[in-house]
Protein backbone atom coordinates (compact mmCIF):
# COMPACT_ATOMS: atom_id res chain seq x y z
CA UNK A 1 0.00 0.00 0.00
CA UNK A 2 2.74 2.46 0.93
CA UNK A 3 4.54 1.78 -2.36
CA UNK A 4 1.50 2.61 -4.48
CA UNK A 5 0.93 5.85 -2.55
CA UNK A 6 4.55 6.87 -3.04
CA UNK A 7 4.33 6.02 -6.75
CA UNK A 8 1.18 8.12 -7.12
CA UNK A 9 2.81 11.06 -5.35
CA UNK A 10 5.90 10.77 -7.54
CA UNK A 11 3.77 10.65 -10.69
CA UNK A 12 1.74 13.64 -9.49
CA UNK A 13 4.97 15.52 -8.72
CA UNK A 14 6.26 15.02 -12.25
CA UNK A 15 2.95 16.08 -13.77
CA UNK A 16 2.88 19.20 -11.60
CA UNK A 17 6.45 20.07 -12.62
CA UNK A 18 5.63 19.65 -16.31
CA UNK A 19 2.58 21.86 -15.91
CA UNK A 20 4.68 24.57 -14.22
CA UNK A 21 7.18 24.52 -17.06
CA UNK A 22 4.45 24.72 -19.72
CA UNK A 23 2.73 27.62 -17.95
CA UNK A 24 6.05 29.46 -17.53
CA UNK A 25 6.79 29.16 -21.23
CA UNK A 26 3.25 30.11 -22.35
CA UNK A 27 2.73 33.02 -19.92
CA UNK A 28 6.22 34.55 -19.70
CA UNK A 29 9.15 33.15 -21.69
CA UNK A 30 7.57 33.02 -25.14
CA UNK A 31 5.73 36.37 -24.79
CA UNK A 32 8.94 38.11 -23.64
CA UNK A 33 10.47 37.25 -27.02
CA UNK A 34 7.56 38.87 -28.88
CA UNK A 35 7.29 42.20 -27.01
CA UNK A 36 6.78 45.29 -29.16
CA UNK A 37 9.78 46.79 -27.33
CA UNK A 38 11.87 46.10 -24.25
CA UNK A 39 14.03 49.03 -23.13
CA UNK A 40 17.60 48.72 -21.97
CA UNK A 41 17.93 47.95 -18.26
CA UNK A 42 14.27 46.97 -17.85
CA UNK A 43 13.54 44.28 -15.27
CA UNK A 44 10.62 41.90 -15.73
CA UNK A 45 10.19 39.32 -12.96
CA UNK A 46 10.02 35.73 -14.19
CA UNK A 47 6.49 35.34 -12.77
CA UNK A 48 5.00 38.15 -14.90
CA UNK A 49 2.20 37.03 -17.24
CA UNK A 50 1.99 38.78 -20.61
CA UNK A 51 -0.84 38.65 -23.18
CA UNK A 52 -0.73 40.05 -26.72
CA UNK A 53 2.99 40.85 -26.28
CA UNK A 54 3.18 42.45 -29.72
CA UNK A 55 1.13 45.28 -28.18
CA UNK A 56 3.24 45.63 -25.01
CA UNK A 57 6.07 48.16 -24.77
CA UNK A 58 8.33 48.28 -21.71
CA UNK A 59 10.57 51.33 -21.44
CA UNK A 60 14.19 51.59 -20.37
CA UNK A 61 14.89 50.91 -16.68
CA UNK A 62 11.25 50.02 -15.97
CA UNK A 63 10.81 47.44 -13.21
CA UNK A 64 7.93 44.96 -13.06
CA UNK A 65 7.51 43.02 -9.83
CA UNK A 66 6.39 39.45 -9.18
CA UNK A 67 2.99 38.08 -10.15
CA UNK A 68 2.07 41.06 -12.37
CA UNK A 69 -0.27 40.62 -15.31
CA UNK A 70 0.31 42.78 -18.37
CA UNK A 71 -2.66 41.86 -20.50
CA UNK A 72 -2.82 43.85 -23.69
CA UNK A 73 -5.41 42.89 -26.29
CA UNK A 74 -5.31 42.49 -30.06
CA UNK A 75 -6.53 46.04 -30.77
CA UNK A 76 -5.10 48.01 -27.82
CA UNK A 77 -1.59 48.81 -26.66
CA UNK A 78 -0.11 48.71 -23.18
CA UNK A 79 2.86 51.05 -22.72
CA UNK A 80 5.10 51.34 -19.66
CA UNK A 81 7.41 54.30 -20.12
CA UNK A 82 10.98 54.59 -18.82
CA UNK A 83 11.55 54.12 -15.08
CA UNK A 84 7.96 52.96 -14.46
CA UNK A 85 7.87 50.93 -11.26
CA UNK A 86 5.28 48.21 -10.71
CA UNK A 87 5.05 46.52 -7.33
CA UNK A 88 3.88 42.94 -6.86
CA UNK A 89 0.59 41.56 -8.14
CA UNK A 90 -0.34 44.44 -10.46
CA UNK A 91 -2.98 43.79 -13.12
CA UNK A 92 -3.14 46.02 -16.19
CA UNK A 93 -5.71 45.19 -18.88
CA UNK A 94 -6.54 46.90 -22.16
CA UNK A 95 -9.87 45.16 -22.72
CA UNK A 96 -13.02 44.30 -20.85
CA UNK A 97 -16.35 42.76 -21.74
CA UNK A 98 -19.09 45.03 -22.98
CA UNK A 99 -22.32 45.48 -21.05
CA UNK A 100 -24.43 47.02 -23.80
CA UNK A 101 -26.86 44.18 -24.48
CA UNK A 102 -29.12 42.65 -21.87
CA UNK A 103 -30.19 39.92 -24.28
CA UNK A 104 -26.66 38.44 -24.42
CA UNK A 105 -24.61 36.94 -21.61
CA UNK A 106 -21.68 39.21 -20.78
CA UNK A 107 -19.17 36.57 -21.92
CA UNK A 108 -20.66 36.76 -25.47
CA UNK A 109 -20.57 40.52 -25.80
CA UNK A 110 -17.93 42.36 -27.81
CA UNK A 111 -14.80 43.45 -26.00
CA UNK A 112 -14.23 47.11 -25.28
CA UNK A 113 -10.55 47.76 -25.98
CA UNK A 114 -8.56 50.91 -25.17
CA UNK A 115 -4.86 51.71 -24.82
CA UNK A 116 -3.27 52.02 -21.38
CA UNK A 117 -0.16 54.12 -20.72
CA UNK A 118 1.89 54.28 -17.54
CA UNK A 119 4.01 57.44 -17.62
CA UNK A 120 7.73 57.76 -17.03
CA UNK A 121 8.71 57.34 -13.40
CA UNK A 122 5.21 56.39 -12.25
CA UNK A 123 4.96 54.02 -9.27
CA UNK A 124 2.15 51.51 -8.80
CA UNK A 125 1.95 49.93 -5.35
CA UNK A 126 1.08 46.30 -4.61
CA UNK A 127 -2.21 44.89 -5.91
CA UNK A 128 -3.14 47.84 -8.14
CA UNK A 129 -5.58 47.20 -11.00
CA UNK A 130 -5.52 49.45 -14.09
CA UNK A 131 -8.51 49.19 -16.44
CA UNK A 132 -8.75 49.91 -20.19
CA UNK A 133 -8.29 53.48 -21.39
CA UNK A 134 -6.43 54.84 -18.35
CA UNK A 135 -3.39 57.05 -18.77
CA UNK A 136 -1.21 57.43 -15.70
CA UNK A 137 0.83 60.60 -15.90
CA UNK A 138 4.55 60.97 -15.47
CA UNK A 139 5.76 60.53 -11.89
CA UNK A 140 2.34 59.73 -10.46
CA UNK A 141 1.92 57.37 -7.50
CA UNK A 142 -0.91 54.85 -7.27
CA UNK A 143 -1.49 53.57 -3.73
CA UNK A 144 -1.58 49.85 -2.99
CA UNK A 145 -4.90 48.20 -3.74
CA UNK A 146 -6.26 51.02 -5.90
CA UNK A 147 -8.41 50.36 -8.97
CA UNK A 148 -7.63 52.90 -11.70
CA UNK A 149 -10.60 53.49 -14.01
CA UNK A 150 -9.66 56.87 -15.52
CA UNK A 151 -6.66 59.11 -16.16
CA UNK A 152 -4.38 60.19 -13.32
CA UNK A 153 -2.45 63.47 -13.83
CA UNK A 154 1.34 63.76 -13.75
CA UNK A 155 2.81 63.76 -10.22
CA UNK A 156 -0.60 63.09 -8.64
CA UNK A 157 -1.09 60.61 -5.80
CA UNK A 158 -4.19 58.45 -6.27
CA UNK A 159 -5.79 55.89 -3.96
CA UNK A 160 -9.00 53.98 -3.46
CA UNK A 161 -11.61 51.99 -5.33
CA UNK A 162 -12.16 53.54 -7.74
CA UNK A 163 -8.91 55.49 -7.53
CA UNK A 164 -9.17 59.23 -7.02
CA UNK A 165 -6.51 61.88 -6.63
CA UNK A 166 -5.76 62.50 -2.95
CA UNK A 167 -2.71 64.73 -3.32
CA UNK A 168 0.31 65.51 -5.40
CA UNK A 169 4.03 65.04 -5.14
CA UNK A 170 5.94 68.18 -4.12
CA UNK A 171 7.70 70.29 -6.71
CA UNK A 172 11.50 70.24 -6.75
CA UNK A 173 13.14 72.94 -4.67
N, C-alpha and C positions, 0 to 999 in steps of 0.2 A: 504493500500500500504506500509506504513512504517513498519508494522508488518512482511510482507513477506520479505522485504529487510533485516530486522534484523535477521529473521530466516535463510535466505540464508547465511548471514555473519557468523552466529553462526555455521551453518553446515560446511561451508568452513573452519572456524577456527579449528574445531575438526578434519576434514580431514587433514589439514596442520599439526596439532600436531601429529597425528598418523603417517603421512609420515616422520616427523622428527625423531620420535622414531625408526621407522623401519630402516631408513638410518643409524642412530647412531649405532644400533645393528649390522647391516650388514657390515658397513665400519670400525668400531672401536672396539666395545665391544667384539663381537665374535672373530674377528681376534686376539685381544690381548691375548686371552686364548689359541691360537694355535701357538704362536710364537716359533721359533726354540729355542730361548733363550732370556731371559730378565734379564740383570745384576742388581745386588743390587744397589739401589739408582738411577736407571734410571728414568727419567721423560718423559712421553709421553702425550702431550696435548690431551684432550678429542676430539678434532676436527681432529686428525690425521687419515688419510685413509690408510688402509693396505691391500695389495693384496698378495696372496700366502704366508700367514704368516708362514707356515712351513719352508719357505726359508728365513726368516728374523731373523737376530740376532742383538740384541741391547745390547751393552756392559755396564758394570757398570758405573754409574754416567753420562751416556750420557743424553743429554737433547734435546727433539724434540719439536719445537715450534708449534704454531697454524697453522692449514690449510695445514700441510705438507702431501705429498703423498709418501708413501713408497711402491712402486709397484714392488715387485719381480715377477718372472714368474715361471711356473712349472719346468723349467730346469735350472734356474740360481738363485744364492744366492745374497742377499743384506746384507752386514755386516757393522754395525756401531760399531767401537771399543770403548773402554772405553774413557770417557770424551769427546766424539764427541759432538759438539754443532751445532744444526741446528736452524737457525732463522725461521721466519714465511714464509709460502707459498713456501716451498722447494718441488721440485718434483725430485724423484730419481726413475728411471725405469731400469729394467734389460732386457727388450725386446723392439723390434721395428719391424715394418713391413719391409720385404725385398723389394728390388727394382730391382731384377735380371731379371724379365720377363716383357717385354713390352706388351705381349699378354694377360696378366692377370691384372685386376684391383689391385691396391696396397692392398686393404682390403682382397683379396683372396690369397695373397702370404704368404709363410711360414715366421713365426717370425724368427728374428735373436736374439738369447738370449746369454747374457754374464754376468758373475758375476760383481758386483760393490762392492768396499770396500772403506769405509771412515775411515782413520787411526785415531789412538788414539790422542785425543786433537785437531783434526781438527775443524775448524770453517767455516760454510757455512752461508753467509749473506742472507738477505731476497731475495726471488724470484729466487734463484739459481735453475738451472736444471742440473741434472747429467744423462748422457745417458749411455746405456749399455757398459760394458767393461772397464769403467774408474776406476782407483785406485787412491785415493787421499791419499797422504803420511801423515805420522804422523806430527801433528802440523801445517799443511798447512792452509792457509786462502784463501777462495774463496769469492771474492767481490760480493756485492749485484747485482743481475740481470745477473750474468755470466751463460753461457751455457758450461758445461764441457763435452767435447767429447773425451778426451784422458787423460792419466795419468798426475798427478800433483805431483812433487817430494816432499819429506818431507821438511817442514818448508818454502816452496815456497809460494808466494803471487800471485794469479792468478786472472785475471779480463777479461771481454769482452765477445763478441759473435763472434766466439767461444772463450772460455777462453784461455788465454796464460799467461805464467809466466811473471810478471812485476817487481818482486823483491823477496827478501827472508827475513825472520825474522832474527834479529840479534842473534848471538851466545851468550850464557851466559858468563858473565864476569868472 
